[in-house]
Amino acid sequence: MAGRLERPVVVGVAGRGEGDPALEWAARTAARTGTGLVVVHASEPEVLAARMAGGEGVAVSAVLELEEETVAELRGYVDALAERLGVSAQLDTSRGSPVAAVLAHQDDAALLVVGTGRRSGVEEFLLGSTSLGVAAHARRPVAVVNPGVDVDALTHGQIGLGVDGSDDSARAARAALALADLTGSSVTALTTWFLEVVDGYVVTEPDSPEWAAVERRHAQRIVRALQPAVEAYPQVPVDWEVRRGPVVPTLLEAAKGWDALVVGSRGRGAVRGRLLGSVSQRLMRAAPCPVIVSRAA
């Protein structure tokens, strides 16, 4: 173990726990960083009943009975998981908004972890989701683990960092190097570009001076974003790369070799839960590794 966290890892769990990659990753991260695990499970029986009803009525009492069974199984699973990994774990259950329940723990947490549901894009936009709501409103870094992440395959020893030159990039760099320091990993910072115009012409020739100038400009962007974090964590091996390509597909391809991808939030506007940066949202849904959205280091 390379480092130790003083505060616990907090993970939101919707179901019974078994087969939940977010819970598994959170527990392993807690074990690896020498801290405790807090599992948060919240439900809104009236909302669940309405969604389950379809064309027929579903009694809230029936939903509550099902919820009691779910909590009992989750408790047993968390106990077994804690014993298997040698971590201290506690289960916090409540009635109400899952987003609010997870965020209620953020002041005492080192990291918040959530999974993503399997809703359609339209439903997620209209209703919001726990992962999106937590990532948009948290004051702590939030790791989002989608259902397609194979936790057993995250053995690369490398943390990825998406850099876009914003203030968010500098905060994300700090979070990426902090995580790498805790887990004994290295960091690869990546920035992308696709369509660049120089002197009125689209840059398309790799051997041209214009292409080289664009690459230098983006390299300088990475160096600026990394500098404060590198000064804070000089012992962490750091590499950087500039790639040409659309930002989301390029990052998703690179993430196949990373154990986590750290990005800034880039949220805009008043309704932050719906307007978390579009790049962050798309990465959260499709990345082959956990995506850590950082508003703070």
Backbone hydrogen bonds in HBPLUS format (Angstrom, degrees):
<---DONOR---> <-ACCEPTOR-->    atom                        ^
c    i                          cat <-CA-CA->   ^        H-A-AA   ^      H-
h    n   atom  resd res      DA  || num        DHA   H-A  angle D-A-AA Bond
n    s   type  num  typ     dist DA aas  dist angle  dist       angle   num
A0003-GLY N   A0182-LEU O   2.99 MM 179  4.05 115.3  2.42 141.9 124.8     1
A0005-LEU N   A0033-THR O   2.78 MM  28  5.64 150.7  1.87 155.1 158.4     2
A0110-ALA N   A0008-PRO O   2.91 MM 102  5.73 171.2  1.92 153.7 155.8     3
A0009-VAL N   A0036-GLY O   2.98 MM  27  6.35 160.4  2.02 159.3 156.2     4
A0038-VAL N   A0009-VAL O   2.90 MM  29  6.23 160.5  1.94 158.6 161.1     5
A0010-VAL N   A0111-LEU O   2.95 MM 101  6.25 173.9  1.96 170.3 171.2     6
A0113-VAL N   A0010-VAL O   2.69 MM 103  6.02 144.0  1.82 156.4 165.0     7
A0011-VAL N   A0038-VAL O   2.88 MM  27  6.30 162.6  1.91 167.3 172.9     8
A0040-VAL N   A0011-VAL O   2.80 MM  29  6.01 171.8  1.81 160.0 161.9     9
A0012-GLY N   A0113-VAL O   2.91 MM 101  6.37 156.0  1.97 165.8 169.8    10
A0013-VAL N   A0040-VAL O   2.85 MM  27  6.05 163.9  1.88 166.0 166.7    11
A0020-ASP N   A0017-GLY O   3.09 MM   3  5.44 149.4  2.18 141.4 136.6    12
A0024-GLU N   A0020-ASP O   3.09 MM   4  6.35 165.0  2.11 154.9 159.4    13
A0025-TRP N   A0021-PRO O   2.86 MM   4  5.91 164.8  1.88 147.8 152.2    14
A0026-ALA N   A0022-ALA O   2.94 MM   4  6.01 159.6  1.98 144.9 151.1    15
A0027-ALA N   A0023-LEU O   2.95 MM   4  6.09 161.3  1.98 149.2 154.1    16
A0028-ARG N   A0024-GLU O   2.97 MM   4  6.20 160.5  2.01 149.2 154.6    17
A0029-THR N   A0025-TRP O   2.86 MM   4  6.01 154.2  1.93 148.0 155.6    18
A0030-ALA N   A0026-ALA O   2.91 MM   4  6.14 155.7  1.97 147.4 153.9    19
A0031-ALA N   A0027-ALA O   2.97 MM   4  6.22 159.3  2.01 146.7 152.3    20
A0032-ARG N   A0028-ARG O   2.84 MM   4  6.00 155.6  1.90 146.1 153.2    21
A0033-THR N   A0029-THR O   2.98 MM   4  6.05 143.3  2.11 144.5 153.0    22
A0035-THR N   A0030-ALA O   2.98 MM   5  5.04 160.8  2.01 146.9 148.5    23
A0034-GLY N   A0031-ALA O   3.43 MM   3  5.23 165.5  2.45  97.8 101.6    24
A0037-LEU N   A0088-SER O   2.83 MM  51  6.15 159.6  1.87 161.6 166.7    25
A0090-GLN N   A0037-LEU O   3.01 MM  53  6.52 147.1  2.12 151.6 161.4    26
A0039-VAL N   A0090-GLN O   2.85 MM  51  6.16 173.8  1.86 168.7 170.4    27
A0092-ASP N   A0039-VAL O   2.77 MM  53  6.07 169.0  1.78 169.2 171.4    28
A0041-HIS N   A0092-ASP O   2.89 MM  51  6.23 164.7  1.91 161.4 162.8    29
A0094-SER N   A0041-HIS O   3.07 MM  53  6.58 142.5  2.22 150.3 156.9    30
A0043-SER N   A0094-SER O   3.25 MM  51  6.80 146.0  2.37 141.6 149.3    31
A0096-GLY N   A0043-SER O   2.78 MM  53  5.52 164.9  1.80 133.0 138.2    32
A0047-VAL N   A0044-GLU O   3.01 MM   3  5.45 117.7  2.41 110.4 124.9    33
A0048-LEU N   A0044-GLU O   2.95 MM   4  6.21 163.2  1.97 157.9 163.5    34
A0049-ALA N   A0045-PRO O   2.85 MM   4  5.97 159.9  1.89 148.9 154.1    35
A0050-ALA N   A0046-GLU O   3.06 MM   4  6.27 157.4  2.12 143.2 149.0    36
A0051-ARG N   A0047-VAL O   2.99 MM   4  6.26 156.6  2.05 150.4 156.7    37
A0052-MET N   A0048-LEU O   2.93 MM   4  6.11 150.1  2.02 148.5 156.8    38
A0053-ALA N   A0049-ALA O   3.05 MM   4  6.00 127.9  2.33 141.1 153.4    39
A0056-GLU N   A0053-ALA O   2.97 MM   3  5.11 161.8  2.00 130.1 127.9    40
A0062-ALA N   A0059-ALA O   3.14 MM   3  5.40 127.3  2.43 100.6 112.7    41
A0063-VAL N   A0059-ALA O   3.33 MM   4  6.75 153.3  2.40 143.9 150.9    42
A0064-LEU N   A0060-VAL O   2.87 MM   4  6.17 153.3  1.94 151.9 159.9    43
A0065-GLU N   A0061-SER O   3.02 MM   4  6.29 151.2  2.10 144.4 151.3    44
A0066-LEU N   A0062-ALA O   3.09 MM   4  6.36 158.9  2.14 145.0 150.4    45
A0067-GLU N   A0063-VAL O   2.83 MM   4  6.07 149.8  1.92 145.8 155.2    46
A0068-GLU N   A0064-LEU O   2.91 MM   4  6.19 149.9  2.01 146.2 153.4    47
A0069-GLU N   A0065-GLU O   3.18 MM   4  6.51 154.6  2.25 145.6 151.6    48
A0070-THR N   A0066-LEU O   2.96 MM   4  6.26 155.3  2.03 146.5 153.8    49
A0071-VAL N   A0067-GLU O   2.91 MM   4  6.17 162.7  1.94 154.1 157.4    50
A0072-ALA N   A0068-GLU O   3.04 MM   4  6.21 158.0  2.09 145.1 151.1    51
A0073-GLU N   A0069-GLU O   3.02 MM   4  6.27 161.9  2.05 151.5 155.8    52
A0074-LEU N   A0070-THR O   2.85 MM   4  6.03 156.4  1.90 148.9 156.6    53
A0075-ARG N   A0071-VAL O   2.84 MM   4  5.99 159.1  1.88 149.7 154.9    54
A0076-GLY N   A0072-ALA O   3.16 MM   4  6.41 162.1  2.19 144.9 149.1    55
A0077-TYR N   A0073-GLU O   2.92 MM   4  6.14 155.1  1.98 147.3 154.7    56
A0078-VAL N   A0074-LEU O   2.84 MM   4  6.04 163.3  1.87 156.9 160.7    57
A0079-ASP N   A0075-ARG O   3.03 MM   4  6.23 161.4  2.06 150.3 155.1    58
A0080-ALA N   A0076-GLY O   3.08 MM   4  6.29 159.2  2.12 145.1 150.4    59
A0081-LEU N   A0077-TYR O   2.84 MM   4  6.05 155.8  1.90 150.5 157.9    60
A0082-ALA N   A0078-VAL O   2.89 MM   4  6.04 162.3  1.92 152.0 156.3    61
A0083-GLU N   A0079-ASP O   3.07 MM   4  6.27 155.3  2.13 144.0 150.5    62
A0084-ARG N   A0080-ALA O   2.93 MM   4  6.13 156.8  1.98 146.0 152.6    63
A0085-LEU N   A0081-LEU O   3.02 MM   4  6.23 156.8  2.08 151.9 156.9    64
A0086-GLY N   A0082-ALA O   2.81 MM   4  5.61 122.4  2.14 138.4 152.0    65
A0087-VAL N   A0082-ALA O   3.06 MM   5  4.98 151.9  2.14 135.0 141.6    66
A0101-ALA N   A0097-SER O   2.98 MM   4  6.19 154.3  2.05 148.7 156.5    67
A0102-VAL N   A0098-PRO O   3.04 MM   4  6.25 157.9  2.09 149.3 153.2    68
A0103-LEU N   A0099-VAL O   2.97 MM   4  6.18 172.6  1.98 157.3 159.8    69
A0104-ALA N   A0100-ALA O   2.93 MM   4  5.96 135.4  2.14 140.7 151.3    70
A0105-HIS N   A0102-VAL O   3.04 MM   3  5.72 160.5  2.08 117.7 123.5    71
A0106-GLN N   A0103-LEU O   3.08 MM   3  5.16 163.7  2.11 108.6 113.8    72
A0108-ASP N   A0105-HIS O   3.11 MM   3  5.73 146.7  2.23 117.3 126.2    73
A0109-ALA N   A0106-GLN O   3.13 MM   3  4.91 166.6  2.15 104.0 107.8    74
A0112-LEU N   A0141-PRO O   3.15 MM  29  6.44 175.0  2.15 160.0 161.6    75
A0143-ALA N   A0112-LEU O   2.72 MM  31  6.16 162.8  1.75 163.9 165.4    76
A0114-VAL N   A0143-ALA O   2.92 MM  29  6.37 157.9  1.97 165.0 170.9    77
A0145-VAL N   A0114-VAL O   2.90 MM  31  6.29 161.4  1.94 154.7 160.9    78
A0124-GLU N   A0120-SER O   2.96 MM   4  6.17 160.0  2.00 153.7 159.6    79
A0125-PHE N   A0121-GLY O   3.03 MM   4  6.20 151.6  2.11 143.3 150.6    80
A0126-LEU N   A0122-VAL O   2.99 MM   4  6.22 159.2  2.03 151.8 157.3    81
A0127-LEU N   A0123-GLU O   2.85 MM   4  5.84 168.8  1.86 154.1 157.6    82
A0128-GLY N   A0124-GLU O   2.75 MM   4  4.86 135.9  1.95 125.2 136.6    83
A0133-GLY N   A0129-SER O   2.82 MM   4  5.89 165.6  1.84 154.0 158.9    84
A0134-VAL N   A0130-THR O   2.88 MM   4  5.94 166.5  1.90 154.0 157.5    85
A0135-ALA N   A0131-SER O   2.98 MM   4  6.00 166.4  2.00 146.8 151.3    86
A0136-ALA N   A0132-LEU O   2.95 MM   4  5.96 149.6  2.05 144.1 152.0    87
A0137-HIS N   A0133-GLY O   3.19 MM   4  6.20 144.9  2.32 141.4 148.9    88
A0138-ALA N   A0134-VAL O   2.95 MM   4  5.60 137.1  2.14 154.7 159.4    89
A0142-VAL N   A0293-VAL O   2.98 MM 151  5.23 164.6  2.00 143.5 148.0    90
A0293-VAL N   A0142-VAL O   2.75 MM 151  5.23 154.1  1.81 159.3 154.3    91
A0144-VAL N   A0291-VAL O   2.74 MM 147  5.18 167.1  1.76 145.2 148.6    92
A0291-VAL N   A0144-VAL O   2.97 MM 147  5.18 167.6  1.99 145.4 147.0    93
A0149-VAL N   A0146-ASN O   3.14 MM   3  5.89 173.9  2.14 129.2 130.4    94
A0153-ALA N   A0150-ASP O   3.00 MM   3  5.50 147.9  2.10 112.1 121.5    95
A0154-LEU N   A0151-VAL O   3.22 MM   3  5.50 167.8  2.23 112.3 115.9    96
A0155-THR N   A0153-ALA O   2.93 MM   2  5.64 132.6  2.16 106.3  92.2    97
A0186-SER N   A0157-GLY O   3.08 MM  29  6.42 159.4  2.12 139.7 141.9    98
A0259-ASP N   A0158-GLN O   2.79 MM 101  5.82 170.2  1.80 175.3 175.6    99
A0159-ILE N   A0186-SER O   2.76 MM  27  6.10 164.4  1.79 157.8 162.2   100
A0188-THR N   A0159-ILE O   2.90 MM  29  6.30 156.3  1.96 159.5 165.2   101
A0160-GLY N   A0260-ALA O   2.83 MM 100  6.07 172.0  1.83 167.4 164.6   102
A0262-VAL N   A0160-GLY O   2.86 MM 102  6.13 165.2  1.88 142.2 145.3   103
A0161-LEU N   A0188-THR O   2.89 MM  27  6.06 140.5  2.05 157.3 152.4   104
A0190-LEU N   A0161-LEU O   2.81 MM  29  6.06 166.1  1.83 177.0 174.2   105
A0162-GLY N   A0262-VAL O   2.99 MM 100  6.29 165.3  2.02 163.1 167.3   106
A0163-VAL N   A0190-LEU O   2.98 MM  27  5.92 165.1  2.01 150.9 150.3   107
A0169-SER N   A0166-SER O   3.01 MM   3  5.27 134.5  2.22 101.2 112.9   108
A0170-ALA N   A0167-ASP O   3.16 MM   3  5.41 123.4  2.49 101.9 114.6   109
A0171-ARG N   A0167-ASP O   3.29 MM   4  6.71 158.2  2.34 150.4 155.9   110
A0172-ALA N   A0168-ASP O   2.82 MM   4  6.04 158.9  1.86 151.6 158.3   111
A0173-ALA N   A0169-SER O   2.83 MM   4  6.00 149.3  1.92 144.4 152.9   112
A0174-ARG N   A0170-ALA O   3.16 MM   4  6.42 154.6  2.23 142.4 148.0   113
A0175-ALA N   A0171-ARG O   3.09 MM   4  6.43 158.5  2.14 148.2 153.8   114
A0176-ALA N   A0172-ALA O   2.83 MM   4  6.05 157.6  1.88 152.2 158.6   115
A0177-LEU N   A0173-ALA O   2.98 MM   4  6.18 167.0  2.00 154.4 156.8   116
A0178-ALA N   A0174-ARG O   2.96 MM   4  6.08 149.5  2.06 143.2 152.3   117
A0179-LEU N   A0175-ALA O   2.97 MM   4  6.18 160.4  2.01 149.1 153.5   118
A0180-ALA N   A0176-ALA O   2.94 MM   4  6.17 158.2  1.99 145.9 152.6   119
A0181-ASP N   A0177-LEU O   2.88 MM   4  5.99 152.1  1.96 142.1 149.3   120
A0182-LEU N   A0178-ALA O   3.05 MM   4  6.29 152.0  2.13 144.5 151.8   121
A0183-THR N   A0179-LEU O   3.00 MM   4  6.18 146.3  2.12 148.1 157.0   122
A0184-GLY N   A0180-ALA O   2.87 MM   4  5.62 112.7  2.33 143.3 154.8   123
A0185-SER N   A0180-ALA O   2.91 MM   5  4.47 154.2  1.97 131.4 136.0   124
A0187-VAL N   A0237-PRO O   2.91 MM  50  6.31 159.3  1.95 157.0 163.9   125
A0239-ASP N   A0187-VAL O   2.87 MM  52  6.26 155.4  1.93 156.2 164.5   126
A0189-ALA N   A0239-ASP O   2.86 MM  50  6.27 164.3  1.89 147.4 149.3   127
A0241-GLU N   A0189-ALA O   2.82 MM  52  6.28 141.9  1.97 158.1 170.6   128
A0191-THR N   A0241-GLU O   3.15 MM  50  6.63 156.8  2.20 159.9 167.1   129
A0243-ARG N   A0191-THR O   3.03 MM  52  6.46 164.0  2.06 158.8 163.7   130
A0193-TRP N   A0243-ARG O   3.04 MM  50  6.60 139.3  2.22 147.0 157.4   131
A0245-GLY N   A0193-TRP O   2.73 MM  52  5.83 148.4  1.83 136.3 147.1   132
A0203-VAL N   A0196-GLU O   2.82 MM   7  5.66 166.8  1.84 166.9 169.2   133
A0198-VAL N   A0201-TYR O   2.84 MM   3  5.35 156.4  1.89 156.6 153.2   134
A0201-TYR N   A0198-VAL O   3.04 MM   3  5.35 165.5  2.06 113.8 118.5   135
A0208-SER N   A0205-GLU O   3.12 MM   3  5.41 167.5  2.14 117.8 120.2   136
A0212-ALA N   A0208-SER O   3.19 MM   4  6.52 162.9  2.22 150.3 154.3   137
A0213-ALA N   A0209-PRO O   2.89 MM   4  6.11 150.8  1.97 145.5 153.7   138
A0214-VAL N   A0210-GLU O   3.00 MM   4  6.29 156.4  2.06 149.1 154.5   139
A0215-GLU N   A0211-TRP O   3.00 MM   4  6.30 163.3  2.03 153.7 158.2   140
A0216-ARG N   A0212-ALA O   2.95 MM   4  6.17 156.1  2.00 147.1 153.4   141
A0217-ARG N   A0213-ALA O   3.02 MM   4  6.24 157.3  2.08 147.0 152.9   142
A0218-HIS N   A0214-VAL O   3.07 MM   4  6.37 159.2  2.12 152.5 157.4   143
A0219-ALA N   A0215-GLU O   2.89 MM   4  6.08 148.4  1.99 145.7 155.3   144
A0220-GLN N   A0216-ARG O   2.94 MM   4  6.18 156.1  2.00 150.4 155.8   145
A0221-ARG N   A0217-ARG O   3.18 MM   4  6.46 142.9  2.32 136.4 146.1   146
A0222-ILE N   A0218-HIS O   3.16 MM   4  6.52 151.8  2.24 145.2 150.9   147
A0223-VAL N   A0219-ALA O   3.05 MM   4  6.36 166.3  2.07 153.8 157.0   148
A0224-ARG N   A0220-GLN O   2.99 MM   4  6.17 161.3  2.03 148.7 153.3   149
A0225-ALA N   A0221-ARG O   3.11 MM   4  6.32 159.8  2.16 145.8 151.1   150
A0226-LEU N   A0222-ILE O   2.91 MM   4  6.10 151.8  1.99 154.1 162.4   151
A0227-GLN N   A0223-VAL O   3.01 MM   4  5.95 147.3  2.12 150.4 157.0   152
A0229-ALA N   A0226-LEU O   3.01 MM   3  5.46 114.2  2.45 114.0 130.0   153
A0230-VAL N   A0226-LEU O   2.87 MM   4  5.96 161.9  1.90 163.6 168.6   154
A0231-GLU N   A0227-GLN O   3.02 MM   4  6.21 154.7  2.09 152.1 158.5   155
A0232-ALA N   A0228-PRO O   3.09 MM   4  6.33 141.3  2.25 137.4 147.7   156
A0232-ALA N   A0229-ALA O   3.10 MM   3  5.00 121.2  2.46  90.8 105.8   157
A0233-TYR N   A0229-ALA O   2.87 MM   4  6.09 143.6  2.00 147.7 158.0   158
A0236-VAL N   A0233-TYR O   3.20 MM   3  5.82 169.7  2.21 121.1 124.3   159
A0250-THR N   A0246-PRO O   3.04 MM   4  5.95 157.3  2.09 156.4 163.6   160
A0251-LEU N   A0247-VAL O   2.98 MM   4  6.09 161.4  2.01 149.3 154.1   161
A0252-LEU N   A0248-VAL O   2.91 MM   4  6.06 162.2  1.94 157.9 163.3   162
A0253-GLU N   A0249-PRO O   3.01 MM   4  6.12 153.1  2.08 143.3 149.7   163
A0254-ALA N   A0250-THR O   3.08 MM   4  6.31 163.7  2.11 147.0 151.4   164
A0255-ALA N   A0251-LEU O   2.85 MM   4  5.95 147.6  1.95 146.5 155.8   165
A0256-LYS N   A0253-GLU O   3.28 MM   3  5.75 162.3  2.31 109.7 114.9   166
A0257-GLY N   A0254-ALA O   3.11 MM   3  6.08 172.1  2.12 127.2 129.7   167
A0258-TRP N   A0255-ALA O   3.09 MM   3  4.91 168.7  2.10 109.0 109.2   168
A0261-LEU N   A0290-PRO O   2.89 MM  29  6.30 157.2  1.94 159.7 167.1   169
A0292-ILE N   A0261-LEU O   2.72 MM  31  6.01 159.8  1.75 150.0 157.3   170
A0263-VAL N   A0292-ILE O   2.91 MM  29  6.22 162.6  1.94 158.4 161.4   171
A0294-SER N   A0263-VAL O   2.94 MM  31  6.22 166.2  1.96 162.9 167.3   172
A0277-GLY N   A0265-SER O   3.10 MM  12  5.82 134.4  2.31 142.3 155.0   173
A0268-ARG N   A0275-LEU O   3.28 MM   7  5.79 157.6  2.33 141.3 143.5   174
A0272-ARG N   A0270-ALA O   2.96 MM   2  5.52 129.9  2.22 105.9  91.2   175
A0274-ARG N   A0271-VAL O   3.06 MM   3  5.77 146.3  2.17 118.5 126.7   176
A0275-LEU N   A0271-VAL O   3.13 MM   4  6.21 133.8  2.35 141.7 154.3   177
A0281-GLN N   A0277-GLY O   3.03 MM   4  6.36 160.0  2.07 154.1 160.0   178
A0282-ARG N   A0278-SER O   3.00 MM   4  6.20 163.9  2.03 150.8 154.2   179
A0283-LEU N   A0279-VAL O   2.99 MM   4  6.17 158.7  2.04 153.6 159.4   180
A0284-MET N   A0280-SER O   2.93 MM   4  6.08 157.8  1.98 150.3 156.6   181
A0285-ARG N   A0281-GLN O   3.23 MM   4  6.51 147.8  2.34 145.5 152.4   182
A0286-ALA N   A0283-LEU O   3.20 MM   3  5.34 131.3  2.45  99.4 111.8   183
A0287-ALA N   A0283-LEU O   2.91 MM   4  5.27 152.3  1.99 157.0 153.9   184
